[in-house]
Amino acid sequence: MAEHAEYPAYPVGLRLSGRRVVVFGGGQVAQRRLPALIAAGADVTLVSPSATPSVEAMAEAGEITWVKRRYQDGDIADAWYALVATSDPAANAAASAEADRTKTWCVRADDAEAATAWTPATGRSEGVTVAVLTGHDPRRSAAVRDAIVEGLRDGSITAPQHRSRSPFVALVGGGPGDPDLITVRGRRLLAEADVVIADRLGPRDLLDELPPHVEVIDAAKIPYGRFMAQEAINQALIEHAKAGRSVVRLKGGDPFVFGRGMEEAQALAAEGIACTVVPGISSSISVPGAAGIPVTHRGVAHEFTVVSGHVAPDDPRSLVDWASLAKLTGTLVILMGVDKIGKIAEALIAHGKAPETPLALVQEGTTATQRRVDATLATVAETVKAEEVRPPAVIVIGDVVGEGPDKLVK
């Protein structure tokens, strides 16, 4: 190939399903390349006297066939593709020469100029495979690949489908508030939506990124009429879905952690409408973490419990066993409990929790206005009033409150 080095490589996608591929060498190169070959459905034979633990696990799982010896002439017979990556230059040259004789496309990890094929930097996003070749600059190839894949995932690179695309309904967890903490799938679905029904606690900054044709509906401002608030939201989802639009219900945190996501999924299912659930980062763990509080810490807490505090302990509608919670030695995380924290603290103390148990309230966690207020069970009611703590805030109760570092980089 050296005499043709000035010519660019011809890009092509190999369909290797059921076709024989031979890999020589079981080291780090093979460990990186084998998963993609397995995912492509190739019939992979590894020829190597040794292998890394990860490669060995692939063989033990039956994903590849491992021949435990060095290269021998004839190993490439009937192969469609070969990857040469041993630590023996002579063996690499011999295997490459055999591939040349048998007209088998061959990648050489030790000598790209002597190879008949090059491995591009590849990435995938929702059915799109990105493959980048930049001659002899693999780091630049990887950087270009990463930029394109990330752009496709987060919607900053728009690539509309020209073939028909089925409308969808997705319940998307937006995370605790910082727009960077939504999942890449959630962000991609937002970029593909025709209608977005957003919660007050969802990551609002993401709405500014939407194309102008997207209809954004504030769930708090849906005219309810004869409907209750949740029923009106359900009805809006159903109506837009039946109109053939792609609909995203953007919710704060995770749709199924006190987010009433299942009610919306059930309402859609009752109308014969399928929906996709995209999990989100729950504020119950992310907000304490952002404030330097680990909900578990070795030697301090072996469990954490997440509780909704929107109903007071003495309210007959409460489903929480506060007496049992008071006996736990781990961490207690309370969501939606700022205005009820006084009664919650009283109930926990009445059932045996120590009044000096440390407590922290983290208001507007992960956002630019995040603040943390510390107290104890005995002082929290007074502290909330004095410090004017307002929702949304996550309340953490337990010894882990004092375990975090003084400063965290945000």
Secondary structure, DSSP 8 states (H G I E B T S, - for coil): -GGGTTS---------TT-EEEEE--SHHHHHHHHHHHHTT-EEEEE-S---HHHHHHHHTTSSEEE-S---TTTTTT-SEEEE--S-HHHHHHHHHHHHHTT-EEEESS-GGG-S----EEEEETTEEEEE--TT-HHHHHHHHHHHHHHHHHTSS----SS-----EEEEE-BSS-GGGS-HHHHHHHHH-SEEEE-TTS-GGGGGGS-TTSEEEEGGGS--TTS-HHHHHHHHHHHHHHTT--EEEEESB-TTSSS-HHHHHHHHHHTT---EEE----HHHHHHHHTT--SSBTTTBS-EEEEE-SS-TTSTT----HHHHHH--SEEEEES-GGGHHHHHHHHHHTT--TT-EEEEEETTTSTT-EEEEEETTTHHHHHHHHT--SSEEEEESGGGG-S-S----
